[in-house]
Amino acid sequence: MDNWLDKVINRQINRQMERLVHIVKGDENEVIMRCEKNAVFLKEDQVGRLEV
C-alpha cells in the first residue's frame, strides 16, 4: 500500500516540478524546495484520507 502511495505522490511531484520549472525558469533550488513542501502536504493529505 505504501509503495503504491509513493508512486502516486512521486508522479504528482514530477508533474508539479514540470509546471514550476516553467514558472520559476532557472532557479532550480526554489523549484525543488517548493516541490518538497508540496510533497509533505500531499503525503499527509493522502495518508489522512486513507486512514478515514
VOZAVEX-763217 format. One line per field, with one value per residue: residue in one letter; x negated, y, z of N, C-alpha, C, O in turn. Coordinates in Angstrom, 1 decimal, decimal comma, padded with zeros to 4 digits. Last residue first. Example, Ala and Ser with C-alpha at 12.3 -4.5 7.8 and 13.67 -1.06 7.14 Angstrom:
<recs>
type: [S:A] .
n.east: [-012,8:-013,2] .
n.north: [-002,2:-005,7] .
n.up: [007,1:007,8] .
ca.east: [-013,7:-012,3] .
ca.north: [-001,1:-004,5] .
ca.up: [007,1:007,8] .
c.east: [-012,9:-013,2] .
c.north: [000,0:-003,3] .
c.up: [007,9:007,8] .
o.east: [-013,4:-014,2] .
o.north: [001,1:-003,3] .
o.up: [008,0:008,5] .
</recs>
This chain:
<recs>
type: [V:E:L:R:G:V:Q:D:E:K:L:F:V:A:N:K:E:C:R:M:I:V:E:N:E:D:G:K:V:I:H:V:L:R:E:M:Q:R:N:I:Q:R:N:I:V:K:D:L:W:N:D:M] .
n.east: [009,2:006,7:006,7:006,5:004,0:002,4:003,0:002,0:-000,7:-001,5:-001,0:-002,8:-005,2:-005,1:-005,3:-008,0:-009,2:-008,6:-010,0:-012,6:-012,8:-012,6:-014,8:-016,8:-016,6:-015,8:-014,7:-011,6:-009,2:-007,4:-008,6:-009,0:-006,4:-005,7:-007,5:-006,8:-004,3:-005,0:-006,5:-004,5:-002,8:-004,5:-004,9:-002,4:-002,2:-004,3:-003,5:-001,3:-002,5:-003,9:-001,9:-000,8] .
n.north: [007,3:006,7:008,0:010,7:010,8:010,2:012,5:014,6:013,8:014,0:016,7:018,0:017,0:018,0:020,7:020,8:019,9:021,9:024,1:023,1:022,9:025,6:026,7:025,4:026,4:028,9:028,5:029,3:029,3:028,2:025,9:024,6:024,0:021,9:020,0:019,7:018,6:016,1:015,1:014,9:013,0:010,8:010,6:009,8:007,3:006,0:006,0:004,3:001,9:001,5:001,3:-001,2] .
n.up: [007,1:006,0:003,5:004,3:005,4:003,2:001,7:003,4:003,7:001,0:000,4:002,2:001,1:-001,5:-001,1:-000,2:-002,5:-004,3:-003,3:-003,6:-006,4:-007,1:-005,8:-007,2:-009,9:-011,5:-014,2:-014,0:-012,6:-014,5:-015,5:-013,2:-012,3:-014,1:-013,3:-010,6:-010,9:-011,9:-009,8:-007,8:-008,9:-008,9:-006,1:-005,3:-006,6:-005,3:-002,6:-002,8:-003,4:-001,0:000,8:000,0] .
ca.east: [010,6:007,0:006,7:007,7:005,2:002,4:003,3:003,3:000,1:-001,6:-000,4:-001,4:-004,9:-005,1:-004,1:-007,0:-009,4:-008,1:-008,5:-012,1:-012,9:-011,6:-013,5:-016,7:-016,2:-016,1:-016,1:-012,7:-010,4:-007,1:-008,1:-010,2:-007,2:-004,9:-007,5:-008,1:-004,4:-004,1:-007,1:-005,7:-002,3:-004,0:-006,1:-002,9:-001,2:-004,3:-004,7:-001,1:-001,5:-004,6:-002,8:000,0] .
ca.north: [007,5:006,3:006,5:010,2:011,1:009,3:011,2:014,6:014,0:012,7:015,7:018,2:016,7:016,5:020,2:021,3:019,1:020,5:024,1:023,4:021,7:024,6:027,2:025,2:025,0:028,7:028,6:029,4:029,9:029,4:026,9:024,9:025,0:023,2:020,4:020,2:019,9:017,0:015,3:015,8:014,3:011,2:010,9:011,1:008,3:006,1:006,7:005,7:002,4:001,6:002,4:000,0] .
ca.up: [007,4:007,4:003,6:003,5:006,2:004,3:001,2:002,9:004,9:001,7:-000,3:002,3:002,5:-001,2:-001,6:000,7:-001,3:-004,6:-003,3:-002,3:-005,6:-007,6:-005,5:-005,8:-009,6:-010,1:-013,9:-015,1:-012,0:-013,8:-016,5:-014,0:-011,6:-014,1:-014,7:-011,0:-010,3:-012,7:-011,1:-007,6:-008,7:-010,2:-007,0:-004,9:-006,9:-006,7:-003,0:-002,4:-004,3:-002,3:001,0:000,0] .
c.east: [011,4:008,4:007,1:007,8:006,4:003,7:003,4:003,8:001,6:-000,7:-000,3:-000,6:-003,4:-004,7:-004,0:-005,6:-008,3:-008,2:-008,0:-010,6:-012,4:-011,6:-012,4:-015,3:-016,0:-015,7:-016,5:-014,1:-011,6:-008,4:-007,9:-009,8:-008,4:-005,8:-006,8:-008,2:-005,8:-004,2:-006,3:-006,3:-003,4:-003,5:-005,6:-004,1:-001,8:-003,3:-004,7:-002,3:-001,4:-003,7:-003,5:-000,9] .
c.north: [006,3:006,4:006,0:008,7:010,6:009,5:010,2:013,2:013,9:012,8:014,4:017,1:016,9:016,2:018,7:020,7:019,5:019,7:022,7:023,4:021,9:023,4:026,1:025,6:024,7:027,4:028,3:029,6:030,1:030,1:028,3:026,0:025,5:024,3:021,8:020,7:020,5:018,4:016,2:016,1:015,3:012,6:011,4:011,5:009,7:007,2:006,9:006,5:003,9:002,3:002,6:001,3] .
c.up: [007,0:007,7:005,0:003,6:005,6:005,2:002,3:002,5:004,5:002,9:000,5:001,6:002,7:000,2:-001,3:000,2:-000,3:-003,3:-003,5:-002,3:-004,2:-006,7:-005,9:-005,3:-008,1:-009,6:-012,5:-014,5:-013,0:-013,3:-015,8:-014,9:-012,4:-013,5:-014,8:-012,4:-010,6:-012,2:-012,0:-009,0:-008,6:-010,0:-008,3:-005,8:-006,5:-007,2:-004,5:-002,8:-004,1:-003,3:-000,4:000,0] .
o.east: [012,6:008,9:007,7:008,9:007,3:004,3:004,3:004,9:002,4:000,1:000,7:000,4:-002,7:-004,0:-002,9:-004,9:-007,7:-007,2:-006,9:-010,0:-011,6:-010,6:-011,5:-014,7:-015,1:-014,6:-017,5:-014,5:-012,4:-008,6:-008,2:-010,6:-008,8:-005,8:-007,2:-008,7:-005,9:-004,3:-006,8:-006,6:-003,4:-003,7:-006,2:-004,2:-001,7:-003,7:-005,2:-002,1:-001,3:-004,2:-003,7:-000,6] .
o.north: [006,4:005,7:004,9:008,1:010,1:008,6:009,4:012,8:013,2:011,8:013,7:016,6:016,1:015,3:018,2:020,2:018,6:018,9:022,4:022,9:021,1:022,9:025,9:024,9:024,0:027,2:027,6:030,7:031,0:031,3:029,3:026,9:026,6:025,4:022,6:021,8:021,7:019,3:017,1:017,2:016,4:013,5:012,3:012,7:010,6:008,0:008,0:007,6:004,7:003,1:003,8:002,2] .
o.up: [007,3:008,6:005,1:003,7:006,3:005,7:002,4:002,9:005,1:003,2:000,6:002,2:003,4:000,4:-001,0:001,1:000,4:-003,0:-002,9:-001,4:-003,6:-006,3:-005,2:-004,5:-007,7:-009,0:-012,2:-014,4:-012,8:-013,5:-016,3:-015,2:-012,4:-014,0:-015,5:-012,7:-010,9:-013,0:-012,7:-009,3:-009,1:-010,9:-008,9:-006,1:-007,3:-008,0:-005,0:-003,4:-005,0:-004,1:-000,8:-000,8] .
</recs>
